[in-house]
């Protein structure tokens, strides 16, 4: 509890050590005469004392900082540091395996046996989904006033909607809906008088109403059946008396073509889309114009585009966009190109070239990219410089190959290094050749039209991979196929020319947006008065 504290005297400590024995004795005497003071220890002095735990912890931390127990095992392999890290890994792994729980079964209390009464009690407190009957919950017991029904009544009428699937038939659809075999056969017979059952498009919805059963165990009687037979016709099968009858409901349809005009901006496609043209119509327009004008070089900002497509709209609000009927390009307010759909093939003909032969640049014979141009090159197989008398188009194996123009097949078969080869004669001394085909789709001596498939891409003959070798000939000598054009004879002349011009004038008379006007239902006022919501009005 007490501690002796010596008071230090600075002046006595400053004694010359070189003094004699008398000096040393004087120092000892002074030390003995120095008073001793007893004082209570303060808390601050206790905290300043070293603690064994703190010193041990400091020693451990110093050792851990000096010795790396978990080094990177991917470096210094085989060194003492690496071996130390391996020992740490093995030790931790051994400890983890030793301390992991076992896979023995855990002893628990035995499950309480449940009888039927307990199970029903648990079930009454659960919630069962509607799909499983929703029969959970507590139910009151039947009183003597409750008598069981001998026969539960059925719904007097069943209404449902069935959809005709892909590859499905009308008979199978009615059978799945619960229509009897006799009614189903009669329905198919009645509909066949209006249109063939095979012409009913997949996805058509049938509104079916079934009545009461004529006898227990028999199928319900068909009361009515309604569906959209065509774009301009609704059909209903109704029961009248003991039989069925078909009722046709014609739908008013307007066939005014849709005309869209605008000005070309930075992009013809975007300008047409901004004008409201359908995507399919724009694609047909670009394909038709591209055969006569270059979309990159011949068209420029400020030109006008004009397209007319077949368009049908019904009084019920449906719309149908059909084929491209007219494609035009204007510059400076004057028509530069006018194309009209004409003939059984629905091809586009230029109004300025009717009755006159014209020169048309050939298109690309296959969907692919050019891998080798016309000219001298080092042959990839023979390994020496050789004239490459054509253009190679890289394409996937089996891609269709098209005739670039109308012509006659003068050769179709195996042709040396060309492999499977087809040669066409187009008139005017111009011919084209197609090599390395995997399969040929035409016969020698046959006639082909521009765009007709004549074969498929392959790698037959001297070839390093699937591609098309395309050649062009002028009077039997090879020429560069790039940029050549073929002369097409007029296909519209005589009396047909006058009909073509009349068709062109009729299309140009269509006003832009005339097909977008309102088309009301005939007798719509009386139909709206019969709505169920109107019957509830006071």
PESULKA-V651461 format. One record per residue. RES is the residue in one small letter. SS is DSSP state (A for helix, B for strand, O for the rest). PSI is psi in whole degrees, 0 to 359 (999 if undefined). D_CENTER is the distance of its C-alpha to the mean C-alpha in Angstrom with 2 decimals. Layout:
BEGIN
RES_SS_PSI_D_CENTER, RES_SS_PSI_D_CENTER
END
This chain:
BEGIN
x_O_337_89.79, x_B_156_91.84, x_B_132_91.44, x_B_128_94.13, x_B_126_93.29, x_B_135_95.49, x_O_126_96.07, x_O_136_95.72, x_O_116_98.31, x_A_324_97.27, x_A_329_100.73, x_A_333_101.82, x_A_337_98.86, x_O_68_99.99, x_O_136_102.97, x_O_125_103.91, x_O_345_103.28, x_O_359_106.09, x_O_160_108.65, x_O_192_111.09, x_A_330_111.48, x_A_324_112.85, x_A_316_109.69, x_A_321_107.54, x_A_325_109.82, x_A_321_109.46, x_A_315_105.68, x_A_321_105.88, x_A_321_108.36, x_A_321_106.12, x_A_325_103.18, x_A_327_105.30, x_A_352_106.55, x_O_132_102.97, x_O_154_102.18, x_B_129_99.34, x_B_128_97.11, x_B_127_95.33, x_B_149_91.91, x_B_140_89.14, x_O_138_85.82, x_O_165_83.01, x_A_325_79.30, x_A_323_78.29, x_A_328_80.59, x_A_320_79.13, x_A_335_75.53, x_O_348_76.68, x_O_141_77.80, x_O_142_75.50, x_O_134_73.53, x_A_319_73.17, x_A_321_69.57, x_A_320_68.43, x_A_324_70.05, x_A_319_68.51, x_A_320_65.03, x_A_323_65.56, x_A_320_66.71, x_A_316_63.66, x_A_322_61.28, x_A_320_63.19, x_A_320_62.92, x_A_325_59.16, x_A_330_58.65, x_A_329_60.81, x_O_121_59.35, x_O_108_55.52, x_O_341_54.68, x_O_70_50.93, x_O_173_50.57, x_O_113_47.55, x_O_355_47.84, x_O_357_45.88, x_O_154_48.79, x_O_49_52.50, x_O_131_52.10, x_O_351_55.51, x_O_173_57.25, x_A_322_59.12, x_A_319_56.43, x_A_318_53.76, x_A_324_55.96, x_A_318_56.46, x_A_323_52.69, x_A_320_52.36, x_A_321_55.14, x_A_318_53.38, x_A_314_50.17, x_A_322_52.13, x_A_315_54.13, x_A_322_51.20, x_A_319_49.43, x_A_319_52.64, x_A_322_53.11, x_A_319_49.57, x_A_321_50.10, x_A_328_53.56, x_A_359_52.52, x_O_149_49.34, x_O_155_49.72, x_O_177_50.46, x_O_19_48.60, x_O_155_51.48, x_O_143_51.09, x_O_129_51.97, x_O_122_54.89, x_O_175_54.21, x_O_148_56.00, x_O_143_55.77, x_O_145_53.39, x_O_127_55.18, x_O_135_55.42, x_O_129_53.93, x_O_181_55.48, x_A_323_54.12, x_A_319_55.53, x_A_321_53.90, x_A_317_50.52, x_A_326_50.78, x_A_316_51.79, x_A_319_48.69, x_A_326_46.49, x_A_339_48.11, x_O_2_47.00, x_O_172_43.31, x_O_112_40.53, x_O_143_38.77, x_O_162_35.41, x_A_328_35.47, x_A_337_33.54, x_A_14_36.59, x_O_341_39.12, x_O_44_39.89, x_O_20_43.43, x_O_177_44.28, x_O_168_46.92, x_O_139_50.63, x_O_139_51.97, x_O_144_55.46, x_O_152_57.68, x_O_135_58.77, x_O_169_62.11, x_O_341_64.78, x_O_348_63.65, x_O_126_60.31, x_O_136_60.47, x_O_147_57.61, x_O_137_56.04, x_O_328_56.89, x_O_123_53.74, x_O_133_50.74, x_O_147_49.82, x_O_164_46.40, x_O_134_44.35, x_O_337_45.77, x_O_139_42.42, x_B_125_38.83, x_B_132_35.94, x_B_165_32.45, x_B_127_29.27, x_B_143_27.83, x_B_133_24.72, x_O_118_24.96, x_O_173_22.29, x_O_125_21.12, x_O_4_24.27, x_O_168_26.35, x_O_159_29.76, x_A_322_31.69, x_A_316_34.41, x_A_324_32.29, x_A_315_30.61, x_A_325_34.11, x_A_318_35.39, x_A_330_32.75, x_A_350_33.59, x_O_11_37.22, x_B_139_38.75, x_O_160_41.83, x_A_320_42.07, x_A_313_44.59, x_A_322_42.61, x_A_317_39.40, x_A_321_41.30, x_A_321_42.91, x_A_314_39.63, x_A_323_38.13, x_A_318_41.38, x_A_319_41.44, x_A_326_37.87, x_A_336_38.60, x_O_337_41.37, x_O_312_38.90, x_O_151_35.89, x_O_143_34.97, x_A_333_33.04, x_A_341_30.62, x_A_353_29.67, x_O_121_28.28, x_O_145_24.51, x_O_144_22.31, x_O_354_21.17, x_O_135_24.62, x_B_138_26.14, x_B_123_29.80, x_B_112_32.04, x_B_135_34.70, x_B_121_37.98, x_B_138_40.23, x_B_206_43.92, x_B_162_46.61, x_B_137_47.44, x_O_332_50.51, x_O_160_51.72, x_O_132_50.77, x_O_351_48.25, x_O_164_47.13, x_O_153_43.80, x_B_153_43.51, x_B_142_44.32, x_B_120_41.63, x_B_316_42.54, x_B_156_39.78, x_B_127_36.39, x_B_138_34.35, x_B_165_31.22, x_B_106_29.79, x_B_314_31.05, x_B_177_30.11, x_O_332_29.00, x_O_19_32.71, x_B_132_34.04, x_B_140_34.07, x_B_142_35.95, x_B_137_37.92, x_B_119_39.88, x_B_146_42.79, x_B_122_45.67, x_B_107_48.98, x_O_236_51.92, x_O_1_51.45, x_B_178_48.96, x_B_148_45.55, x_B_150_45.02, x_B_138_42.12, x_B_126_41.86, x_B_137_39.89, x_B_91_38.59, x_B_145_37.84, x_O_131_35.41, x_O_129_36.31, x_B_135_33.91, x_B_128_34.22, x_O_21_33.32, x_O_126_34.08, x_O_154_31.88, x_B_119_29.80, x_B_132_31.17, x_B_126_29.61, x_B_155_31.65, x_B_185_31.43, x_B_136_32.40, x_O_129_30.51, x_O_226_30.02, x_O_337_28.57, x_O_129_25.60, x_A_320_25.84, x_A_313_22.16, x_A_323_22.35, x_A_319_25.70, x_A_322_24.53, x_A_321_21.64, x_A_333_24.27, x_O_354_26.49, x_O_12_24.05, x_O_139_23.10, x_O_154_19.97, x_A_316_17.31, x_A_322_18.19, x_A_322_21.85, x_A_318_21.56, x_A_317_20.01, x_A_321_22.84, x_A_313_25.34, x_A_319_24.50, x_A_322_24.69, x_A_316_28.01, x_A_328_29.58, x_A_339_28.63, x_O_345_31.00, x_O_330_33.93, x_O_150_33.26, x_O_123_31.68, x_O_337_28.91, x_O_321_29.89, x_O_323_33.67, x_O_331_34.84, x_O_139_32.88, x_O_166_33.86, x_O_135_33.62, x_O_343_35.74, x_O_155_35.15, x_B_143_34.24, x_B_148_31.45, x_B_122_31.90, x_B_144_29.57, x_B_127_30.21, x_B_151_27.76, x_B_140_28.67, x_B_131_27.98, x_B_139_28.88, x_B_138_29.25, x_B_165_30.87, x_O_346_33.31, x_O_357_30.88, x_O_353_28.45, x_O_153_25.76, x_B_145_24.74, x_B_123_23.91, x_B_127_23.26, x_B_215_24.60, x_B_163_25.56, x_B_125_26.95, x_B_328_30.73, x_B_141_32.05, x_B_125_31.10, x_B_154_33.63, x_B_132_34.35, x_B_148_37.34, x_B_123_39.34, x_O_28_42.29, x_O_1_42.10, x_B_143_42.62, x_B_130_40.18, x_B_328_39.23, x_B_133_36.96, x_B_116_36.70, x_B_135_34.53, x_B_136_34.82, x_B_131_33.02, x_B_147_35.81, x_O_172_36.70, x_O_330_35.32, x_O_356_32.67, x_O_42_31.50, x_B_158_31.94, x_B_125_32.46, x_B_141_36.09, x_B_131_37.71, x_A_329_40.48, x_A_343_42.70, x_A_13_42.72, x_O_126_43.55, x_O_4_46.54, x_O_141_46.54, x_O_150_45.26, x_B_154_42.74, x_B_123_41.45, x_B_126_37.70, x_B_144_36.05, x_O_155_34.17, x_O_187_30.45, x_O_131_28.63, x_O_346_29.06, x_O_152_25.87, x_O_102_22.48, x_O_190_23.40, x_B_152_25.48, x_B_125_29.27, x_B_341_30.66, x_B_130_34.36, x_O_178_36.33, x_O_135_39.51, x_B_180_42.69, x_B_142_44.63, x_B_168_42.82, x_B_121_43.42, x_O_131_42.25, x_O_342_39.79, x_O_314_41.64, x_O_341_45.21, x_O_36_45.41, x_O_161_47.58, x_B_134_47.28, x_B_149_46.53, x_B_125_45.54, x_B_101_41.86, x_O_44_42.22, x_O_192_38.62, x_B_133_35.14, x_B_134_32.69, x_B_117_28.95, x_B_128_26.79, x_O_164_24.00, x_O_149_22.37, x_O_129_24.70, x_O_359_24.51, x_O_141_23.02, x_B_145_24.87, x_B_132_27.87, x_B_148_29.02, x_O_134_32.54, x_O_345_33.02, x_O_168_35.68, x_O_145_37.74, x_B_187_40.24, x_B_139_42.06, x_B_112_41.28, x_B_343_44.37, x_B_137_43.22, x_B_106_40.61, x_B_197_41.12, x_B_137_41.92, x_O_70_43.30, x_A_231_44.49, x_A_344_42.39, x_A_347_39.88, x_O_220_38.92, x_B_122_37.44, x_B_141_38.29, x_B_135_38.18, x_B_134_40.38, x_B_144_40.31, x_B_124_43.13, x_B_358_42.18, x_B_156_45.66, x_O_21_47.74, x_O_4_48.08, x_B_134_44.40, x_B_161_42.47, x_B_150_39.27, x_B_148_38.56, x_B_117_35.43, x_B_167_35.98, x_B_28_34.57, x_B_148_32.56, x_B_329_31.43, x_B_142_32.20, x_B_136_34.05, x_O_8_33.06, x_O_168_36.23, x_O_155_39.95, x_O_128_42.92, x_O_355_44.43, x_O_162_41.49, x_B_140_40.28, x_B_154_36.76, x_O_158_35.01, x_O_131_33.05, x_O_359_29.41, x_O_141_30.35, x_B_124_29.00, x_B_351_32.04, x_B_190_30.69, x_B_146_28.08, x_B_138_27.86, x_B_202_29.89, x_O_40_32.46, x_O_158_35.73, x_O_206_39.03, x_O_91_39.61, x_O_144_36.07, x_O_355_34.57, x_O_170_30.94, x_O_123_28.72, x_B_172_29.28, x_B_126_30.92, x_B_114_34.43, x_B_126_35.01, x_B_157_38.63, x_B_143_40.53, x_B_142_44.19, x_B_110_46.85, x_O_40_49.91, x_O_355_49.13, x_B_142_48.59, x_B_142_45.31, x_B_170_44.05, x_O_121_41.15, x_O_343_38.14, x_O_125_36.74, x_O_4_37.59, x_O_158_39.39, x_B_153_39.42, x_B_150_40.45, x_B_121_42.73, x_B_132_41.48, x_O_154_44.14, x_O_137_43.96, x_O_358_42.35, x_O_116_43.54, x_O_171_47.31, x_O_223_50.21, x_A_330_49.65, x_A_333_45.89, x_A_319_46.12, x_A_320_47.62, x_A_324_44.91, x_A_315_42.27, x_A_323_43.99, x_A_322_44.31, x_A_320_40.59, x_A_316_39.98, x_A_323_42.44, x_A_322_40.93, x_A_320_37.45, x_A_341_38.97, x_O_349_40.81, x_O_130_37.65, x_O_140_37.47, x_O_131_34.28, x_O_6_32.64, x_A_335_35.04, x_A_1_32.30, x_A_6_31.10, x_O_171_34.33, x_O_146_34.82, x_O_99_35.32, x_O_154_37.14, x_O_138_37.67, x_O_131_41.06, x_O_28_43.31, x_A_332_40.85, x_A_314_43.83, x_A_328_45.23, x_A_321_41.86, x_A_332_41.27, x_A_343_44.81, x_O_10_43.99, x_O_151_41.20, x_A_327_41.88, x_A_329_41.67, x_A_333_44.42, x_A_338_46.63, x_O_351_46.71, x_O_144_48.00, x_O_999_51.73
END
